[in-house]
């Protein structure tokens, strides 16, 4: 409950801060519209030449676009801006102010910066996903919905843990400003099922940068393509990776020397 209250406080602060710059909403609407238009244009070009892509039908790939947009919106709403601010605090030596607070430093560092207009992406993603589900029709049942929700929760957890591990490297390396941008560039590959990529890239996007678990696996659950080993693998990784991230975080904190050191 303490963490939920803390999140609610930062959410309200984020809303108040963004309301000072309402032009940001217009900019976000334009960005979201362009991003969606680009994705749909890509699908249109592909399916003007073929009926399926590696066995994926148009409605199924539309579902991937929806999941991609939702996960992107969620991570850019809280996780990425918070971790970017955390990395800057470590570089400037002002991370001390987090360590002195009577709450868990990792939790606070992961939610203290909220860019509320990124909710636009979440809403756009939900709309696209709803359209895709309507097109899929009766093929989406209760089992598929449960598989999708479980896999989506696992995917978001995996992405958060992976980004936390990347950000924690700031305790050892002075300038890591672009590392989250590099991840975002690789994340763009999640607009398509990882099965269409060459084996080496498929392996990279599954195990080295776990985009496949965050995007493709939840969509497979929704469209009835998800196998039990893949679902169990996503759940196992969603349990193990936060533990690894937590241990790595604690090691990093011990190496931190800030303004008061």
JOLIN-V776617 format. One record per helix or strand. SS is the DSSP state (alpha for helix, beta for strand). FROM is the first residue (numbers start at 1). TO is the last residue. Records with the same first field share a line. If there is no record, write none. Layout:
SS = FROM-TO / FROM-TO
This chain:
alpha = 2-19 / 23-47 / 58-92 / 96-99 / 105-111 / 116-139 / 142-171 / 179-191 / 194-196 / 199-208 / 211-214 / 216-223 / 228-254
beta = 53-53 / 56-56
